[in-house]
């Protein structure tokens, strides 16, 4: 009655940095390899392989994936300001994808801090997204990586006992992967959403007394907006999120 999976992952990471008048510059590279044997995930094997510890069961599916990246990073810190940026080329079975991130930190005094960050990201579909097909679930081997561009702004004020923070974000995602179904009786299907914009704000108030029984008190809240909802579909996580 069980699914069996055997996954091997290995890789290497190499990085070198140089500190000079303009800051710290780093160059790195990474390569990873994943292999899976399974009773449900992957392409059909030419010959079934016996499962160690389960003499009557066999791996009938399998798959491999190689991916990696080359990244150039630079950062510089002054007394009150800090800047950092990186440019990355990711390579995978889906081709070469340029990615980046950049950030600015400003700390005018010991109480205030402001952080601005922007990034371009990518997520490969998992073996589960691609291949998992069982009662109630239908995978999709034609999925491609999902990508997103995101901007975040954080503002924080603290003293010895109080902390006040707020942040705002905007995210534009494309080819987002979600598990959806047409109705309660339908199976979950792995699908891609062409594009979706999501924005939100969060705030928090914290109190940490210097003495007493209470260690800390925190109040947190937020609001999230998206330009798509699940409509007639039932979404597992991308288009559905907690609402009041």
N, C-alpha and C positions, 0 to 999 in steps of 0.2 A: 504493500500500500504506500511505499515511500518513494520519493525522488532521490536519486543519488547523483552527486556532483564531485568531481575531483579537479581542483584548479591549481595550476602552477603559475606563479608570478615571479619574475626576476628582472633586474635591470641595473643600470649604473648611472651615477650622477657625478659630474665633474665641474668644479667651479674655481675661478681664480679672480682675485680682487687686487686693485691697485689704489692706494691712497695718495692723493696729490693735492695741490693747492685748491683745485676746483671741487674737491670732495672725494668720494669713493666710487670707483667704476668697477663693475663686475661683469664677467662673461661666464656663462654656464651652459652646459648641455646635459640632456637627459635622454635615456633610451629605455623603454620598457617592453617586455614581452609577456603576454598572457596566453595560457593554453587551458582549455577546459575539456573534460570528458564528462558526459552526462547521460542520463536516461531520457532527458527532455530538451536540453538546450544545445543548439548547434545544428550543423549539417549532418546528414546520415553518414556514418562511418562505412568504409568499404568492408570492414570486418568487425563484428562486435568484440569487445574486450571484457574479460571477466572482472567483476568487482571484488576486490580484496575484502574478505570478511562476509561476503554474501554470495555463496557458491551458486545459487540458483538465479542470480541476476547478472545482467551485462550492460556495459556502456554501449549505447547504440548511436549516440550523437557526439559531436565535438566541434571545436573551433579554435582558431588562433588569431592573435591580433598583436601587431607591433605599432608603437607610436612613441613620439618623443618631441623634444623641442630644443631650440637654441635661443638663449635670452641674453640681452645686453641691458644692464641696469646701471643707473647713476643716482647718487644721492648726495646732498650737501646740507649741513646743519650750521646755522648761525645761532646767536644768543637767543633770539626770539622766533626765528623763522626756520623752517625746514622744507626742502623740496626733494622729491624723488620721482623717477620715471623709469619705465622699462619698456622695451620693445622685444617681441617674441615671435618666432616662427614655429608653429606647431605642425608636425607632419604625422599623418596617420593613413590608413587605407582609404580615407576620404579625400586625400590631397593635402596641400600645404595651406595653412590658415594663419594670416598675420593677426597678432593680438597685442594689446598694449595696456598699460595702466600708468596713472600719474597722480601725484598727491601733493598737497600743500598743507603744512602745519604752521599755526601762528599761536604763540603763547605770550601775550603782552605782559603778563605778570604771573605771580604764583597761583592766582585764583582762576584766571580765565584761560580757555584754550579753544581754538577753532581748527577744524580739519575739513578739507575739501578733497574728495577722491573721485576719480573717473576711471573706468576700466572697460575693456572689451574682452569678453570671456567666451569659452566654448565648453560644451559637455558632450562627450561621445555617448551614443546609446549603449546601454548595458547589454550583456548577453540575455538577460531576462526580458528587456524591452524588445529585443530582436526576435527571440525564439520561444519564449515561454508560451506553450499551448497545452492546456489541460482543461478539465471540466470547469467552465466558467471563465476561462482566459484564452485570448487569441493574440499571439505575438505578431510582429510585423518586421520581416527581414529587410524591408526596403527603407527603413528609417535612416536619416542622415543626422549629423551632429546638430544640436541646438546651439544657438549663439545669442549673446545679449550684450548690450551696451548699457552701462549703469553709471549714475552720478549720485554721490552721497555728500551731504554736508552735516557735520556734527558740531554742536556748541555745548560747552560744559563750563559750569562755575562750581567751585568747591571752596570750602574752608575747613576748619577743624571738625565740625559736626554736621554741616549741611552740604548737599550736592544737588545741583539743578542741571538737568541736561535735556537737550532737544536735538533731534536729527530729522532730516528730510531726504527722501530718495526718489529717483525716477529711473525706471528700467524699461528699455525697449528690447523685447525678445523676439526672435524669429525661429521657426521650425521647432517650437517648444514641444517636448514629448509629454504626453499625458495618457493615462488609462481612462477610457470613457466607455459608456454603454448607452444604448438607445432608451432602455427602460429597465425597470427592476428585474424583469425576467430575462433580459439579454445578457450575453457574456461580456466581460470587460475586454476591450480591444485597445491595443497600443497604437496611438495615432499622433500626428503632428499638427500643430496649430501654426498657420502661416506666419502670423505676427500678433503681438500683444503688448500694449503699454500698461505699465503698473506704476503707481506713485503712492507715496505714503508719508506720514509724519509720525514720530514717536516722541514721548516726553517721559521724564522720570524725575521724581523728587525723593531724595534719600536723607535720612536722619540717623546719625550714629553718635549716641551720647558718649561722653568721656567716661562715665561711670553709671552704675545702676544695674537693675535686673535686665532691662531691655538691651539687647545687643545692637539692633538696627531696625529701622522702619523704612519701607520703600513703597512708593506709589508709582505705578507705571500705566501708561495708556497709549493709544495710537489710533490712527485712521488709515485705511488702505482703499485705494480706488483703482479700478481696472477698466479698460475700454471694451472688454469682452466678458461675457458670463457664459455659463454652460448652456443656456437656452433650453432646448428640449433634451439635451444630453445630460447624463449624470457623470460628473467629473470627479476623479479621485483626489487631485490636488492642484493642478495648474489654474483652472477656471473657477474652482470653488474654494472659498476660504471663510473663516469664521466672521459672522456679521452679527450686529445687535438685532 
